[in-house]
Amino acid sequence: MIEVEYAAPAVLSVVTLVAMLLAHRGLPTALVFAALVYLVTHTVAKRFLIH
């Protein structure tokens, strides 16, 4: 449980940083969306594996 509690804020921070970096570089919004979807899916998979 502790791992999941610590993982949530970390994942949100990473997603935010990635989105900001991609947007700053002027990449298409589609790439930013794809990156966010990948990170969220990866996080959900990790949470299921932890439980």
Helices and strands as residue ranges (DSSP letters): H 2-24, H 29-50
